[in-house]
Amino acid sequence: MANVVRAALVQATWTGDTESMVAKHEEHAREAARRGAKIIGFQEVFNSPYFCQVEEPEHYRWAEPVPDGPTVRRMRALARETGMVIVAPVFEAEQPGFYYNTAAVIDADGTYLGKYRKHHIPQLKGFREKFYFKPGNLGWPVFDTAAGRVGVYICYDRHFPEGWRQLGLAGAQLVYNPSATHRSLSSHLWRLEQPAAAVANGYYIAAINRVGQEEYGDNDFYGTSYFVDPRGQFVGDVASDSEEELVIRDIDLDLIEEVRQTWAFYRDRRPDAYEGLVQP
């Protein structure tokens, strides 16, 4: 019998305030659960605007503790209510001066399993993240969930193959890649990098992008979120480039072993020859 998991993601427009934004995602999650989904993931800093288009201290107000802040507590309650695993990306405040771009992973019974902190922090026009975030320092954890072995890699991380590989070596079956990326910068890479990473590492990827424009800059977030399988093929259609959307797809985890046996990339790795790749 096939090992099929129904997985979901949400690409959303900004509502204007945290309360309504979180409430909207809760309703998407309830709908996903009604349609049989066992896991759902949200976009980068899902409960806020993408404030990193500008450098303004006022935006530290979006930060909160993980897991003891209000948003993650609500997501834990939502997981218990719906029986779904939830990947919830937020702006994390660890202590004064220690802020991270983080995703909390919550099991289907509401158990907080841990968090991933974004490693690669961009400082580009429209993406002023170094003003807000320290680089991640928790490695590349893979979480044993009710929906399988799940990892996270956040937005700009996707341009760096090393983390994708770490997640594969740790046994990830599905990696959520919550993002906030706009048309004029790297849209031509959006349908290239995650499928290539899925092939190179032999797992599924859920690529999530925001959609629409927000009040803090000119970025036009183009959605087109998708699931991609270990062969690099989209699972169903790619989402809209202009509208909010809940995407639900069935993913066959048995395909991972089949692909890895066929292409044997892990067998033919040469870690003994790679030492120079990590020298400064």
N, C-alpha and C positions, 0 to 999 in steps of 0.2 A: 504494500500500500504506500502510495506516495506520501512524503513528509511535507505537506503543503501548509503554509502559514498565510493567513490573510493579513496584509500589512497596509498601513495608511500613512499619509502625510498631508499636511495642510500648507498651502501657499496663501497668504492673507494680505489684505490691505489694512493699513493703519487706521484705527477708529478715532484717535484723538486723545484717548486716555487709557490708563492701564486697566481699570476696572472693566470697561466694556471690551477691551481687547482680550483679556483673560476669559471673560464670559463667552465671547464669541468662539474661542478655541474649545471651551468646555462643551458647547453645543455641537461643534464639529466632531469632537471625540464621542459624544453620545450617539450621534448619527453613525459614525464609523462602527461603534459597538453594535448598534442595531443591525448593521449590515454584515456583522460577523468578524470584524477585524479583531486581532489579538494584540496588535502593537500599533502605536501612532507616534509620529515625530513632528515637531513644530520648527519654524524657521529661526534663524539666528536672533538672539535677544527678542524673543517672540512677544513679550509682554510690554514692549516699548517701541517707539520709533527707532529707526536706524540713525541715532543722534551723532554717530561718528563722522557724518558729513562735515561737521564743524568742531572747533575746539572751544568749548565753553564749560567752565566749572559747574554751571547750573545742572548739567546733565549727570553729574554724580548722584543726583536724586533718584535715578532709576535703579541704582545698585541696592542689593539686599543679600543677606546671608544665604548660604546653601549648605545644609538643607533646611535650616530653621527659619527662613524668611517666609513671608506670606504667600508668595506664588508657589513655591515648592510644596508648602503645606497643602495648598488647594489642589495641586496636581496629585499629591498622595491620596487625598480624599477622592479625587476623580478616578484614579486608578482602582481604588477599592470599589467605587460605585459601578464602574463599567467592566471591570475584570480585564483591563488592557494594560500592557506595558506602555509607559509614556517616556519619551525623550523630550525634555523641557529645557531649552537653552535660555539663559538669563544672564544679566550683568551681576556678577558676584562681588560682594564686599566681604573680604575675609577679616580685615581689621583696617583701621585708618591708614591710608596709603597703599594698601594691598588690594588691588582690584583685578578681576579676571573675566574673560569672556568664556563662559562656562555652560555646560549642559549637564543637568541632573538626569540620572536614569532611575526610573521607578518601576518596580515589578508589579505584576497584575494584582497582587493583594495589597498594594500600597506601601510595600517595603522600599525604603530608599536604599538603592544598591551602591551608589557612588556617583562620581562626577568625572567629566573630562574637561580639562582646561585647554583652550586653544593655544597651540605652540607658536605659530607664525603670525606675527602682528604687523599688518601693513601700515605704512605712513605715506599715503598718496593722495592726490586730489580726490575729494569725496570719500576718502577712507582714512580718517585721521585717528587711527586706533591706538597708536602709541601714546597719545595724550591721556588715554583712559586705562589701558590694560597692561598688566605685566605679562610676560610670556608664561605659558603653562609650564607647570613643574610636577605633574602627576603621571607622566609617561602616557602610554596608550593603552588604557585598561580595556578589557573585554569582559562584559557582564553576562553571567548565566541568568537568563530570564525565562519566564514561562513561554516566550515566543522563540527561544533559541539564543545563540551566543551573539551579543550585540555590541558593536563599537560605535564611536562617534569621532568625526573629523570635521572641524568647523571652517567653512568658507575658504579663506585664503590658504588654509592648510592644504587644500586640494591640489595646489600647484607643486607640492613637494612630495615626491614618491616615497620617501623614507617612512613616513607615518602610516601610509597605506600598507606598506609591507609589514611593519611592526604589528598592525592589527591582524593581518593574515597569519603571521607566525604565532600569534596568541590565540588563534582559532576562531576569529570572527566569521560568522555566517552572513550577517547583515550589518552594514555600516551606514548610519545616518550622517548626512553631510548638510547640516543646516547652513544657509547662506543668505547674503544680501549683496547681490551683484547687479550692475546696471548695464544698459545696452551699449554705451559708447566705449567701455573699457575692454571687456574680454568676452563678449557674448559669443564670439566664434569658438571660444574654448569650451563653452558650457556643455556642448554635446560631444566633446572629444575626451576631455580629461577623465571624467568619472567612468565612462565605458571602458577606457583604456586601463584605468586602475582596477576595475572589476575583472577584466581579462587577466592582467598581470598577476593578480593576487587570488583569483578564484573565489569570489564571493559576490553577494548582492550589494548594491548601493542604492540608497534612497537620497536623491539629490533634490534639495528643497531651496527654492528661491522666493524672496518677497515679490510682490507685484504692486505696481502703481507708483505714484510720486508722493512724497511726504514734505512736511513744512520746513525741514531743516536743510534743504539743499536741492540741487537740480537732478539728482540721481533718478533715473527712470528704471525701476526694478521690473524685470521682464518675465518673471514667473518661469514658465516652461519646466516646471518640476517633473520628476520622473523616477521610476524604478528601472534599474538596469541589472541584467543577470550576469552570471560568470562567463558567458560567451560574448558579453558586450552588446547584447541585444536589448532594446527597450521592452519592458514588460507592459504591454498595452500602449496606449497613446501617451504622448507627452502632453502636459497640462497647457492651458491657455497662456498666452504671453501678455494678457491684459486684464484677466478676470480672476477673482478669488476662486479657489477650487479645493475641494477635498478629493484626494486621489486614493483609491483603494485598489490593491492588486493582490492576486494570489501568487506567492513565490514558492517554488518547489526546492526545498533545501537539499533533497537528494541529488539535484543537478550539480551541486558543488563537488561532491565526490566523483561523479562521472567526468566532469570537466578536468579535475585535477589528475585523474588517471589517464585521460586522453592526451592532455598537453604536458603533463609532468614537469611543470615549471619549478615546483618546489624540490623535486628530485634533483634537478640539474642546476640548482643554485650553487654558487661558489663562494660562500662566506669567508673561506680561507684566503681568498684573493681580494677581498673588498676593504681591507684595513685602511687603505689610503683615502677612501671616500669620506671618512669622518675626521681626517686630520685638518686642523685649521689652516 
